[in-house]
Amino acid sequence: MSFQPEHEIHKRRFGRNLGIGLLLALFVGIVFGLTVVKVLAIGEKRGFDGVVRQEVTPQVKQP
């Protein structure tokens, strides 16, 4: 049993699929990079966790 030679349309499809795969990988890489940069830029900011902290509450001046 021998395999039939690859048809020309399969070669064209492979080229298109490879191009789309590379573009998809590039897009995923860009989104991942932006996410990493954004997370690192946030740093040690605290979110709302229901605990009142003195550094977060505004200071009221007493007359």
HELIX and SHEET records of a PDB file:
HELIX    1   1 GLU A    8  ILE A   42  1                                  35    
END                                                                             
